[in-house]
Each structure stands twice: as structure tokens, then as C-alpha cells.
Amino acid sequence: MSTYGTTPSVPRHRPGRRPGPALAVLATVVLALFASGLLAPPAARGAVPSPAGWTPVWSDDFDGPARSLPSAANWQIDTGHGYPGGPANWGTGEVQRYTDSPDNVSLDGSGNLRITPLRDGAGNWTSGRIETRRADFKAPAGGVLRIESRLRMPDVTGEAALGYWPAFWALGSPYRGNYWNWPAIGEFDVMENVNGLNTVWGVLHCGVNPGGDCNETEGLGASRTCPGASCQSAFHTYRFEWDRATTPNELRWYVDDQLYHRLTQDRFSATTWADMTGHAGYFLLLNVAMGGAFPDGVAGFATPTSATVPGRSMLVDYVAVWTRGGTGPTDPPTSNTLHLRSGGTLGSPGTAGTATLASADGANHDGTPHRPQTFTVSGVSGRYDGGATRFDLQVDAGSTVGNGQQVRVSYDRTGDGSWERVETYHYFATDPVPGFERYTEARGLRSATGTLGDMSGGTVRVEVWNAIGRGPSTLGTGDRSVVRIPFG
């Protein structure tokens, strides 16, 4: 779901006939029966599947009593018309107000999450939007990430559906707390649909806005009809894969196991790809918006209209994340000594290698990561031992004069995407003589926020960049650079 501007351009839709009074009365009666429990909602399929060859990372099957909120351990509920300090109307022009009312977002008692847009007597719309607390879903180095949901789009079509915009998507973790770094941090739209069309869109947003490698604000998208029964009349399975096991790396979109969209790393600049994939990972979102740039672009006029029928829910059977192959940030460390590894992971020493730190281009990025090399590990558990972070990085500016490398170490103590401790160290001015030098914590803290404490399934992130200078630098990886965290 595009965070700013429009999403992909699509064929214009000719609205169907306006529903008559009898149909409106019937819709009201059906909704009342659902709410009263006299008419049972569609049952979920059952347990989250276990596809052969895949390792489960995280899932939610939405089991629980009717009208209960989704698990607070797994999800946070967005409310209002935008993030605090972020763009108005969620950056898309959508008109609804998100709430945490069970009328808008709740379990249905039959194994589904139900997100329901509603309209009050004054014409104001409300709906639901939730996002995972975890924000570290990332393909392991040399492996594949699989994000999937089985869901049923709101069962409404024609003129009655104008303005409906259900979506299942993912945003890069750096978006949390910033809200102005889109689209560089990346957005994977696993499933988007508008105006009740029997169509699923899969879209990538990245790079700069407007234009850039991802043709913003439209993004790089593809679409197709749902296999068999329509998107609105039945459950379908929507899947996204990020494949780091193939060269070049691939991003793939599926519906009911049928591939319909593929993008490869070689079509993007190194900077675009690094900005999109080099951070700690992604968090997942489910929502039903009303109106906005995408629905307007399809319908050709402002939506929703007076003909739009409220109360049609998106039903979500499950959301799940798996990985296959590789080693990476989903593998818990077995030691508090973490080596910076190729592929952006932290862990055991590995083979000696190097990573390039992009030039600061003569600007001053002291304290603010600029196109950093990012290394992460998740699943970190241990008691805080009262000590401090230590590191020993090998860096080399070659013959470049006036380069300074800088490091930031961040701790997410519970893996929910919030960084409880962030430490930025003074940059290290390398000499203009080729050969590695040692950059350690002895340079001292430039700034620190939050506190250290026990880790329980947490995430550690290390970012290294050129804070000053006009040329690239080299960072040693594998057994060459190490960070020691104060947990045991």
C-alpha cells in the first residue's frame, strides 16, 4: 500500500449499477446476523501450514473469542489519520479514521481476523489497520524469506465497492519513528486491491520520489485476476519471496502459488538496493483504507461515493513468515562476540572479506548514518551484565585524505521493532596510507539514548558509514571486525 502518492496505474473501471433499496436492506440484515452470531462467519482453514523445506519464523492464526482484539504480543493497532509527526491521511489521501474498536478490527471467533470499514450517519468513515510488533523480517544471507497470508477481500463489487482499498504489505523498519524516509527504506505490497475488482496487485516501492529506480510514486507493479473463484468471493493465498540464494537476488509475488511478478537486483542501483535491503528488516501491515490515490486512479473520480456500501470486511485466516536455507539475522547467536559478516549479518567469524563504505561526498554526516553498511542478528537473549558495548573494526580509506568512519550500535531488547538503546560513537579519521587501521570504542560515545537491559528474543544492529570525506572506504568483514555486547 503506497505510503505517498499513487500506486501503479491500472485500467479504468466502469462502475456497475447503483444498488437498489432492496439490496441495501438485505446487506443491513446480513451484517446484523453476523454481529448477533445467528449467521456464522466463514471458518478459517485451520492451523498455519508447514510448507516442506521452510523453517517457521513467526505466525498468527487469529484464534480467539469473537470481538476480541488481535494479540497484543504480535500486533499494534494504528489509530487516527496518520502517524504522530508523519504525513496527513497516512500519506495516501485516504479518508477513513483508524480505530481500535472491535467494530473495526477484531477476531470473528472462527479463526479469522476481521477488518471492517464503517460509515456513520454524518458520512464519516472508520476502519482498521494493524502492524506487527516485530520489524526484523529479512531474508537470511544465502537464503529466502517467505511472507504469506490467506485472506478474503471484502465481498463487495461494482459501484457499492468504490473506495475500498484492502492491503497486506510490509515496510522497512527504519520507517518507524521517522515517517519521512519513504520510499528509500522499501515497501513490499504483497496484496493490494481497489474498488472491488477481481484483481490482485503486487508492487515494490523503493529509491527516491518522484521517479528513480522504482518509478515513484507509482512503484513497480504487476496484477492479475485471482485464480478460480474471484478475489472477493473466496479465500486466496498471497505470498511474497525475497531470494538471496540466487544471483542476482530476486523479489517474487504469488497468488495461490502462481507466480505473477518478479524483479531482480540487477535492475536497481547499488544505493537503491542497499537502502531497501541493508537495514534490520521489515514489519507487516494489514488494513482496509477507504478512498485515496489508488482507488481514485482506478475509478476516475473521487471515492468513496454515496453508493459505497459500508460494513464489508476483509477476513484474514493467517499471516506467517518462513525462511529457507542460508544463515542470517533469524539465527540466534551462541556468543556475545559478534563478527560483521558478509551479507549483512552478525555471528560467528566466517571467511575474511570486505565491504565498501560509500563516500560522504564532501558532506558532514557526523551522527547520522549515510548509506551505511548494516549488520543485524535477532533472537538475542541474555541478562545484562552491567558492562558496555565494545568493538574492534578494521577500516581503510586507502590513499583518500580526510575520511572518517563512524559506527552506531542499536539494541531492540524484545524484537518488537523499538530500539531501547542506541549508541553512536565518534568517527575515526583514517590516514591516507593504504592498509587497515583499528577503530574501537576508545573513540568514545558521541551520543546515546535509552538504557541497556536484559535481552529476550531481541535484535542487535550495527551500522557503519563514512561520516566525512570525499572517497569510499573499506570495512573488514568475517574475522576482521567484531562487536562484543554486554549480555551473558
C-alpha positions as CSV (number, residue, x, y, z in Angstrom):
1,M,0.0,0.0,0.0
2,S,1.7,3.1,-1.2
3,T,2.8,5.4,1.6
4,Y,2.8,8.5,-0.6
5,G,1.1,9.5,-3.8
6,T,-0.4,7.0,-6.2
7,T,0.2,3.3,-6.6
8,P,0.5,1.6,-10.0
9,S,-1.6,2.9,-12.9
10,V,-4.3,0.4,-13.8
11,P,-7.1,0.1,-16.4
12,R,-10.0,2.4,-15.7
13,H,-13.0,0.7,-14.2
14,R,-16.6,1.2,-15.4
15,P,-18.8,1.2,-12.3
16,G,-21.7,-1.2,-12.2
17,R,-25.3,-0.3,-11.5
18,R,-26.1,1.5,-8.3
19,P,-27.6,-0.9,-5.7
20,G,-31.3,-0.6,-5.2
21,P,-33.2,-0.2,-1.9
22,A,-33.8,-3.9,-1.6
23,L,-30.1,-4.8,-1.8
24,A,-29.3,-2.2,0.8
25,V,-31.9,-3.6,3.2
26,L,-30.5,-7.2,2.6
27,A,-27.0,-6.0,3.3
28,T,-28.1,-4.5,6.6
29,V,-29.9,-7.7,7.6
30,V,-26.8,-9.9,6.8
31,L,-24.5,-7.6,8.8
32,A,-26.9,-7.7,11.8
33,L,-26.9,-11.5,11.6
34,F,-23.1,-11.7,11.6
35,A,-22.9,-9.3,14.5
36,S,-25.5,-11.3,16.5
37,G,-23.9,-14.6,15.9
38,L,-27.0,-16.1,14.2
39,L,-25.1,-16.3,10.9
40,A,-21.7,-17.8,11.4
41,P,-18.7,-16.2,9.6
42,P,-16.7,-18.2,7.2
43,A,-14.5,-20.7,9.1
44,A,-10.7,-20.5,8.8
45,R,-8.9,-23.4,7.2
46,G,-7.2,-24.5,10.4
47,A,-3.6,-24.4,11.5
48,V,-1.0,-22.3,9.7
49,P,0.5,-24.6,7.0
50,S,4.0,-26.0,7.3
51,P,5.4,-26.0,3.7
52,A,8.1,-28.6,3.1
53,G,11.6,-27.2,3.3
54,W,10.7,-24.0,5.1
55,T,11.6,-23.0,8.6
56,P,8.8,-21.1,10.5
57,V,9.9,-17.7,11.9
58,W,6.6,-16.1,13.0
59,S,2.9,-16.6,12.6
60,D,-0.6,-15.7,13.8
61,D,-3.6,-17.9,13.2
62,F,-6.1,-15.4,14.7
63,D,-7.7,-17.9,17.1
64,G,-9.7,-16.4,19.9
65,P,-13.1,-15.3,21.1
66,A,-15.4,-13.2,18.8
67,R,-14.9,-9.4,19.1
68,S,-11.5,-9.8,20.9
69,L,-8.7,-7.7,19.6
70,P,-5.7,-9.3,17.8
71,S,-2.9,-10.5,20.0
72,A,-1.1,-7.5,21.6
73,A,2.1,-9.6,21.7
74,N,2.0,-9.8,17.9
75,W,0.3,-6.6,16.7
76,Q,0.0,-3.0,17.4
77,I,-3.2,-1.1,16.3
78,D,-2.8,2.1,14.4
79,T,-5.3,4.8,15.1
80,G,-6.3,8.2,13.7
81,H,-5.4,9.8,10.4
82,G,-1.6,9.4,10.4
83,Y,1.5,8.6,12.5
84,P,2.5,11.3,15.0
85,G,4.6,13.8,13.1
86,G,4.1,11.9,9.8
87,P,2.2,12.9,6.7
88,A,-1.5,13.6,6.9
89,N,-4.1,10.9,5.9
90,W,-1.3,8.3,6.1
91,G,0.4,9.9,3.1
92,T,-2.1,8.5,0.6
93,G,-5.2,10.7,0.8
94,E,-7.3,8.0,2.3
95,V,-10.3,9.4,4.1
96,Q,-11.1,7.0,7.0
97,R,-10.1,7.3,10.6
98,Y,-8.5,4.1,12.0
99,T,-9.7,2.9,15.4
100,D,-9.1,0.2,17.9
101,S,-12.8,-0.6,18.2
102,P,-13.8,-4.2,17.8
103,D,-16.4,-2.9,15.4
104,N,-13.5,-2.1,13.0
105,V,-10.8,-4.7,13.9
106,S,-11.3,-7.9,15.9
107,L,-11.3,-11.7,15.7
108,D,-14.5,-13.3,14.5
109,G,-14.4,-16.4,16.8
110,S,-13.9,-18.7,13.8
111,G,-10.2,-18.3,13.3
112,N,-10.2,-15.1,11.3
113,L,-9.2,-11.5,11.8
114,R,-12.0,-9.2,10.6
115,I,-11.2,-5.6,9.4
116,T,-14.4,-3.7,8.7
117,P,-14.9,-0.2,7.3
118,L,-17.9,1.6,8.7
119,R,-19.7,4.9,7.9
120,D,-21.6,6.9,10.5
121,G,-24.7,9.0,10.0
122,A,-22.7,12.1,9.1
123,G,-20.8,10.2,6.4
124,N,-17.5,9.8,8.3
125,W,-15.6,6.5,7.7
126,T,-13.7,4.4,10.2
127,S,-11.7,1.2,9.6
128,G,-8.8,-0.8,11.0
129,R,-5.1,-1.1,10.5
130,I,-2.6,-3.3,12.4
131,E,1.1,-3.8,12.1
132,T,3.4,-6.5,13.6
133,R,5.5,-5.5,16.6
134,R,8.4,-7.4,15.1
135,A,10.2,-5.4,12.4
136,D,13.1,-7.7,11.6
137,F,11.7,-9.9,8.9
138,K,14.6,-10.3,6.5
139,A,15.9,-12.9,4.1
140,P,18.9,-14.6,5.6
141,A,22.3,-14.4,3.8
142,G,22.2,-17.0,1.1
143,G,18.6,-17.9,1.8
144,V,15.0,-17.0,1.1
145,L,12.3,-15.1,3.1
146,R,8.6,-16.0,2.6
147,I,5.8,-13.7,3.8
148,E,2.3,-15.1,3.3
149,S,-1.4,-14.6,4.2
150,R,-4.5,-16.5,3.4
151,L,-7.3,-13.9,3.2
152,R,-10.6,-13.0,1.6
153,M,-11.0,-9.5,0.3
154,P,-14.2,-7.5,1.2
155,D,-17.1,-9.2,-0.6
156,V,-18.3,-6.1,-2.4
157,T,-18.2,-5.2,-6.1
158,G,-19.4,-2.6,-8.6
159,E,-20.5,0.8,-7.5
160,A,-21.0,-0.4,-4.0
161,A,-17.2,-1.1,-3.7
162,L,-15.9,2.3,-4.8
163,G,-13.2,3.5,-2.4
164,Y,-12.4,0.1,-0.8
165,W,-8.7,-0.4,-0.6
166,P,-7.7,-3.6,1.3
167,A,-3.9,-4.4,1.6
168,F,-1.4,-6.8,3.0
169,W,2.1,-5.2,2.9
170,A,5.5,-4.6,4.5
171,L,7.5,-1.5,5.3
172,G,11.3,-1.2,6.1
173,S,12.0,-1.0,9.8
174,P,13.7,2.5,9.6
175,Y,10.3,4.0,8.8
176,R,9.2,3.6,12.4
177,G,9.8,6.8,14.2
178,N,10.9,8.7,11.1
179,Y,7.9,8.6,8.7
180,W,9.7,10.7,6.1
181,N,12.2,8.3,4.6
182,W,9.8,6.6,2.2
183,P,10.4,5.1,-0.3
184,A,14.1,4.5,0.2
185,I,13.5,2.1,3.1
186,G,11.4,-0.1,0.9
187,E,7.8,-1.3,0.7
188,F,6.6,-4.7,-0.4
189,D,2.9,-4.7,-1.3
190,V,2.1,-8.4,-1.1
191,M,-1.6,-7.8,-1.9
192,E,-3.5,-4.7,-2.9
193,N,-7.0,-4.4,-4.3
194,V,-9.3,-1.5,-5.0
195,N,-12.9,-0.8,-5.8
196,G,-14.0,-4.5,-5.6
197,L,-12.2,-5.5,-8.8
198,N,-11.3,-9.2,-9.3
199,T,-7.6,-8.3,-9.4
200,V,-4.6,-8.6,-7.1
201,W,-1.7,-6.1,-7.4
202,G,1.9,-6.8,-6.2
203,V,4.0,-3.7,-6.0
204,L,7.5,-2.7,-5.0
205,H,8.3,0.9,-3.8
206,C,11.9,2.0,-3.4
207,G,14.6,4.6,-4.2
208,V,13.6,8.2,-4.5
209,N,10.3,10.1,-5.0
210,P,9.5,11.1,-7.7
211,G,11.0,8.9,-10.4
212,G,14.1,6.8,-9.5
213,D,14.6,3.1,-9.9
214,C,11.1,2.3,-8.7
215,N,9.3,4.8,-11.0
216,E,7.7,6.6,-8.0
217,T,5.2,7.4,-7.0
218,E,3.6,4.5,-8.9
219,G,6.2,1.9,-8.0
220,L,7.0,-1.3,-9.9
221,G,3.9,-3.4,-10.0
222,A,2.0,-6.2,-11.8
223,S,-1.5,-7.5,-11.5
224,R,-3.7,-10.5,-12.4
225,T,-7.1,-11.9,-11.7
226,C,-7.5,-14.3,-8.8
227,P,-7.3,-18.0,-9.8
228,G,-10.7,-19.8,-9.8
229,A,-13.2,-18.0,-7.6
230,S,-13.0,-14.2,-7.5
231,C,-10.8,-12.4,-5.0
232,Q,-14.0,-11.1,-3.2
233,S,-15.9,-14.4,-3.1
234,A,-13.3,-16.8,-1.6
235,F,-10.1,-17.0,0.3
236,H,-6.8,-16.9,-1.6
237,T,-3.2,-17.2,-0.5
238,Y,-0.9,-14.2,-1.2
239,R,2.8,-14.7,-1.0
240,F,6.0,-12.6,-1.3
241,E,9.5,-14.0,-1.5
242,W,12.8,-12.3,-1.1
243,D,15.5,-14.6,-2.5
244,R,19.1,-14.1,-1.6
245,A,20.1,-17.6,-2.7
246,T,20.2,-16.8,-6.4
247,T,22.4,-14.3,-8.3
248,P,21.1,-11.7,-8.9
249,N,18.8,-11.7,-5.9
250,E,15.1,-11.8,-6.7
251,L,11.8,-10.5,-5.3
252,R,8.7,-12.6,-6.3
253,W,4.9,-12.2,-5.9
254,Y,2.5,-15.2,-6.0
255,V,-1.3,-15.8,-5.6
256,D,-2.3,-19.4,-4.8
257,D,1.2,-20.5,-5.6
258,Q,1.1,-18.9,-9.1
259,L,4.0,-16.5,-9.8
260,Y,2.8,-13.3,-11.5
261,H,5.5,-10.6,-10.7
262,R,9.3,-10.9,-10.4
263,L,12.0,-8.2,-10.0
264,T,15.8,-8.8,-9.9
265,Q,18.5,-6.9,-8.1
266,D,20.4,-6.1,-11.3
267,R,17.7,-3.6,-12.4
268,F,18.5,-1.3,-9.4
269,S,21.4,0.8,-8.5
270,A,23.7,-0.3,-5.7
271,T,22.4,2.5,-3.5
272,T,18.8,1.8,-4.0
273,W,19.2,-1.9,-3.3
274,A,21.3,-1.3,-0.2
275,D,18.8,1.3,1.2
276,M,16.0,-1.2,0.7
277,T,17.7,-4.4,1.9
278,G,20.6,-3.3,4.2
279,H,18.6,-2.4,7.3
280,A,17.3,-4.7,10.1
281,G,14.3,-5.9,8.2
282,Y,10.5,-5.3,7.7
283,F,7.3,-5.1,9.6
284,L,4.0,-6.4,8.2
285,L,0.7,-4.5,7.9
286,L,-3.0,-5.4,7.3
287,N,-5.6,-2.7,6.6
288,V,-8.7,-1.6,4.7
289,A,-8.4,2.0,3.6
290,M,-11.3,4.0,2.1
291,G,-10.5,6.3,-0.8
292,G,-7.1,7.7,-1.6
293,A,-4.8,7.9,-4.6
294,F,-5.1,4.3,-5.8
295,P,-8.9,3.9,-5.7
296,D,-9.3,7.4,-7.3
297,G,-6.9,6.4,-10.1
298,V,-8.9,3.3,-10.9
299,A,-12.4,4.8,-10.6
300,G,-11.5,8.0,-12.3
301,F,-13.4,10.1,-9.7
302,A,-13.3,10.8,-6.0
303,T,-14.2,7.8,-3.8
304,P,-15.9,6.6,-1.8
305,T,-19.3,7.8,-3.1
306,S,-22.8,7.8,-1.7
307,A,-23.3,4.5,-3.4
308,T,-20.4,2.8,-1.5
309,V,-21.8,0.2,1.0
310,P,-20.1,0.1,4.4
311,G,-19.6,-3.0,6.6
312,R,-17.9,-5.4,4.1
313,S,-14.9,-7.0,5.9
314,M,-11.6,-8.3,4.9
315,L,-11.1,-11.7,6.5
316,V,-7.6,-12.9,7.3
317,D,-7.1,-16.6,8.1
318,Y,-3.4,-16.4,9.0
319,V,-0.2,-14.4,8.5
320,A,3.1,-16.3,8.5
321,V,6.8,-15.8,7.8
322,W,9.3,-18.6,6.9
323,T,12.9,-18.8,5.8
324,R,14.7,-21.4,3.7
325,G,18.4,-22.0,3.6
326,G,21.2,-19.6,4.4
327,T,22.2,-18.1,7.8
328,G,21.2,-14.7,8.9
329,P,19.5,-12.4,11.4
330,T,16.9,-15.0,12.3
331,D,19.6,-17.3,13.8
332,P,20.2,-16.6,17.5
333,P,23.9,-16.0,18.4
334,T,25.7,-18.5,20.6
335,S,28.2,-15.9,22.0
336,N,28.2,-12.3,23.0
337,T,31.1,-11.8,20.5
338,L,29.5,-10.9,17.1
339,H,31.5,-10.7,13.9
340,L,30.4,-8.5,11.0
341,R,29.7,-11.0,8.2
342,S,29.2,-10.6,4.5
343,G,25.5,-10.4,3.6
344,G,24.7,-8.0,6.5
345,T,24.6,-10.5,9.4
346,L,26.3,-10.7,12.8
347,G,27.5,-14.0,14.2
348,S,30.4,-16.4,14.1
349,P,33.7,-15.3,12.4
350,G,33.2,-16.5,8.9
351,T,35.6,-16.0,5.9
352,A,37.6,-12.8,5.8
353,G,36.1,-10.3,3.4
354,T,35.4,-6.6,2.8
355,A,32.5,-4.3,2.4
356,T,32.6,-0.8,0.8
357,L,31.6,2.2,2.7
358,A,30.1,4.8,0.3
359,S,31.7,8.2,0.1
360,A,30.3,11.1,2.2
361,D,30.6,13.2,-1.0
362,G,32.1,16.1,1.0
363,A,29.1,16.5,3.2
364,N,29.0,16.2,7.0
365,H,27.2,13.0,8.2
366,D,28.6,13.1,11.7
367,G,26.0,11.3,13.9
368,T,23.6,10.4,11.0
369,P,24.0,7.2,9.1
370,H,24.6,7.9,5.4
371,R,24.2,4.9,3.1
372,P,25.6,2.6,5.8
373,Q,26.7,-1.0,5.7
374,T,24.2,-2.6,8.1
375,F,24.7,-5.9,10.1
376,T,21.9,-7.5,12.2
377,V,21.2,-10.5,14.3
378,S,17.9,-11.4,16.0
379,G,16.7,-13.9,18.6
380,V,19.3,-12.5,21.1
381,S,18.6,-13.4,24.7
382,G,20.7,-12.9,27.8
383,R,21.0,-11.0,31.1
384,Y,22.6,-7.6,31.0
385,D,26.0,-7.9,32.8
386,G,26.4,-4.3,33.7
387,G,29.1,-3.7,31.1
388,A,29.3,-1.6,27.9
389,T,29.5,-2.2,24.2
390,R,32.9,-2.9,22.8
391,F,34.0,-3.1,19.2
392,D,37.1,-3.5,17.1
393,L,36.6,-2.7,13.4
394,Q,39.2,-2.8,10.6
395,V,38.8,0.2,8.3
396,D,40.9,1.6,5.5
397,A,40.4,4.7,3.4
398,G,43.3,3.8,1.1
399,S,45.0,7.0,-0.1
400,T,41.9,9.2,0.4
401,V,42.6,12.2,2.5
402,G,40.1,13.3,5.3
403,N,37.8,10.3,5.5
404,G,36.2,9.4,8.8
405,Q,34.3,6.2,9.5
406,Q,31.5,6.1,12.2
407,V,29.6,3.3,13.9
408,R,26.2,3.1,15.6
409,V,25.1,0.1,17.7
410,S,21.4,-0.3,18.4
411,Y,19.6,-2.7,20.8
412,D,16.0,-3.8,20.4
413,R,15.6,-5.7,23.6
414,T,12.4,-7.6,22.8
415,G,12.5,-7.8,19.0
416,D,9.4,-5.6,18.6
417,G,11.0,-3.1,16.3
418,S,11.6,-0.4,19.0
419,W,15.2,0.4,19.7
420,E,15.5,0.8,23.5
421,R,19.2,1.7,23.3
422,V,21.1,3.5,20.5
423,E,24.8,4.3,20.8
424,T,26.6,6.5,18.3
425,Y,30.4,6.7,18.6
426,H,32.7,9.5,17.5
427,Y,34.1,8.9,14.0
428,F,37.6,7.7,13.3
429,A,39.7,9.7,11.0
430,T,41.8,7.2,8.9
431,D,45.2,8.1,7.5
432,P,45.8,8.4,3.7
433,V,48.1,5.3,3.7
434,P,46.7,2.1,2.3
435,G,46.2,-0.6,5.0
436,F,43.7,-1.5,7.7
437,E,43.5,0.5,10.9
438,R,41.7,-0.4,14.1
439,Y,38.6,1.7,15.1
440,T,37.5,0.8,18.6
441,E,35.1,2.1,21.3
442,A,38.0,4.0,22.7
443,R,37.0,6.9,20.4
444,G,34.2,7.4,22.9
445,L,30.4,7.9,22.7
446,R,29.1,10.8,20.7
447,S,25.6,10.2,21.8
448,A,23.4,7.6,23.4
449,T,19.7,7.2,24.0
450,G,17.7,4.8,26.2
451,T,19.2,2.2,28.5
452,L,20.7,-1.3,28.3
453,G,18.8,-4.2,30.0
454,D,18.1,-7.8,29.6
455,M,17.5,-9.1,26.1
456,S,14.7,-11.5,25.3
457,G,14.5,-12.5,21.7
458,G,15.9,-9.1,20.8
459,T,17.8,-7.7,17.9
460,V,21.2,-6.1,17.6
461,R,22.1,-3.8,14.7
462,V,25.5,-2.4,13.7
463,E,25.7,0.4,11.1
464,V,29.0,1.7,9.7
465,W,29.3,4.6,7.3
466,N,31.6,7.4,6.2
467,A,30.8,10.5,8.2
468,I,33.1,12.8,6.4
469,G,35.4,12.8,3.3
470,R,35.2,12.6,-0.4
471,G,36.1,9.0,-1.2
472,P,34.9,5.4,-0.3
473,S,36.4,3.4,2.5
474,T,36.8,-0.3,3.1
475,L,35.4,-2.2,6.1
476,G,36.9,-5.6,7.0
477,T,34.3,-8.4,7.5
478,G,34.3,-12.0,8.5
479,D,37.0,-12.5,11.2
480,R,38.3,-8.9,10.7
481,S,35.7,-6.8,12.6
482,V,33.9,-7.7,15.9
483,V,31.4,-6.2,18.3
484,R,31.1,-7.5,21.9
485,I,27.7,-7.0,23.5
486,P,27.3,-6.8,27.4
487,F,24.9,-9.8,27.8
488,G,25.6,-13.3,29.1
